[in-house]
Amino acid sequence: MFLGLGSNAKSPLNPALTKGTTPSKNAVPLVCDAHGCHGKIAMFLPPAEVEPRAAHPRFSQAVLATTRTPFSTYRNLPSNARAAETALLFSKGMVSFAALVGPTGCGKTHLLNCVEASLAAWGHECMLLDDASQLAHDHRRLETIPFLILDNGQDAWSGVRRSHQARMVLHRRMRTGKATLLALGTTHSIRKIRTLLPAGQDWVVSSLTSPRGSERVRVVESMMQAHDLMLAPCLMGFIADHSEGNGHQVDGALNKLKAVGTRWNSPRRIMQACGILDPYWRNTSSYDLRDQVNTNARRLAKARGLDKDEQKLASMLIMRKAFGLGEQDVANYFRRNTGEIYVKCQEALRVLPPDLVAEFTEMWIEEFEKSLSGV
């Protein structure tokens, strides 16, 4: 039974549908029980006027989801567990004002990117700023955006005027209840950070520290997988040891290796990787691969009964052929020019035992793995 309408009556759900109107072929029936009637009342609505239901997941689907989430790329460690928890709660709307504090390279920016991706996945309007000076521009929009994420927030307090602008924007966002997340690259205590923030007692402040020991290897392993690289365990330990827990240095080292190849797990490739990374580590620390190679090459050549000149030739040849160091790097180490290094390496190929490089490779890899076994 269809809904009865007067001759001039219109449906409250569809004013265009009057008595005697024939529903269109694609009309959508809306059926409900008629109070006091034995049949059903059917009202037809055009497809264009049917509001689609939002596809919100069930609670069980959100809790038991097996798909990769934005936070699945972040390695949870004891050194960053509290900050990761704060970021996750912020992305779920359970924390409105939060600040992540820690030294450079400890994972703050990665966490902010995870939060932004998570908010975007749920359809929230979010703005991520990586420069505190942007707080002075278009501050009216910054005060109204539902979710604001600010990286390198320590720069907002680098001057009196900039500090005043930052506090004004943050104060107005707190007054209107607009969620805000900051990342501060500093080693100040949490108490000091609260004094810089407006109504500091209302902020959730969590600190991160640089990973230590085995945590560094786990960070390198996670970043290696993100770069689609395959590294030998000893090489991961080597990078973790020399990066000192700084994620920026690890990322730079992995990018250098990725520019050459993706598989670095054979003895020959491990030595080539050390040669590729040697100039990079020399710029960031006091480590110099050439010192170790020169000492071990001379020791092996001496054990084979070679004289001092031949020991130096062996060292030059191994640096060039086994580790792939550039002629300029070898020349600078021995205080020669590149032409002399080329001539010396050709001479070494003629006068030195042909299995010397292979023997050195086996010896060096064994010692290399032993030295990193505790990392």
Buried (B, 14 or more C-beta within 10 A) or exposed (E): EEBEBEEEEBBEEBEEBBBEEEBEEEBBEBEEEEEEEEEEBBBBBBEEEEEEEEEEEEEEEEEEEEEEBBBEBBBBBEBBEBBBBBBBBBBEEEBBBBBBBBBBBBBBBBBBBBBBBBBBEEEBEBBBBEEBBBBBEEBEEBBEBEBBBBBBBBBBBEEEEBBEBBBBBBBBBBEEEBBBBBBBBBEBEEEEBBEBBBEBEEBBBBBBBBBEEEBBBBBBBBBBEEBEBBBBBBBBBBBBBBBBBBBEBBBBBBEBBBEEEEEBBEBEBBBBBBBBBBBBBBEBEEBBBBEBBBEBBBBBBBEBEBEEEBBBBBBBBBBBBBBBBBBEBBBBBBEBEBEBBBEBBEBBEEEBBEEBBEEBBEBBBEEBBEBBEEB
